[in-house]
Amino acid sequence: MPIVTIQVTREGSGPGRASVTAEEKAKLIAGVSQLLLDVLHKPLESTFVVIEEVDTDNWGWGGLPALEYRKKRAAGGT
C-alpha cells in the first residue's frame, strides 16, 4: 500500500489564489496514483495520496525563508 505525500507552499498556483484549488489537487492525486500503477503496478484503490499545504513562513531553502530567497534571486543574487 503506497502512501505518497506531496508538499506545496500555500500560495496558490496563480494570481489571487491563496491555495491550490480542489481541481488541481484532484489532478495531482490522479496523476500520482496512475504513475504508481504504471511503474510499480500498484492498484489505484491501494494508493493513498496526502497533499500538505505549507505556509511560506514555514518553507525555505538556501538558508533563507522562501520569500526572501525568491526576492534575492529576482534581484540577481544566487
N, C-alpha and C positions, 0 to 999 in steps of 0.2 A: 504494500500500500504506500505509494509515494505521497509525500507531503511537500509541497513547494511553497515557499514564502517569497513574495515579491514586495520589496520596499520601494516606495516612491516618495518624493517630497510632496507635502501637502501645499501645493501652489497651483494646481490645475495644469491643464495642457494647452491653455490658450488664454487670451486676454479676457479678463472679467470672471475667470473661473477660480474658485477657491479650493477645488479638489478635482480629482479625477472623476469623470462622470460615470454613472451606472453603466452606460453603454460601453464605455472604454474598459471598465472593469470586467464586464461580461466577455468582451473580446480577448482580454488577457487570459481569463480563466479558460475559455475555449481553446485558445492558441496553445497555451502551455499543456493543457490536457491532451490535445491532439499530438503535440510533439512527443510526449511521453508514450503515447500509443504507438506512434510511428517508429520511434527509436528503440524503446525498451519493451514494446508490446504489452504495456500496462493498460488494462481496460479503463475506459473513461469513468465507470462507476466506482473504481477503486482509487482514483486520484483526487487528492484534496489540494486546493489552492487557497492560500491566505494572502490577502493584499493588505499591507500595512502602510498607512499614510503617515509620514513623519514630518512634524513641523520643521521648517527650515532652520529654526533656532537650535534644533537637535541634530543637525546634519552638518558635516564639514569635511573638508579634505585639504591637503596641502598645508596643514597646520592652522587653518582658519575656518571660522564658520562659513557655511556655503555662500551666503550672500556677499560677505566680504571677499571671498575668493573670486567670485564672479566679477565683482567690481574691479579687483586687481587685474584680472585677465582682460577685461574690457578696456582698461586703461593702458594695456600693452605690457603689463608685467606678467611674469610666469612663475 
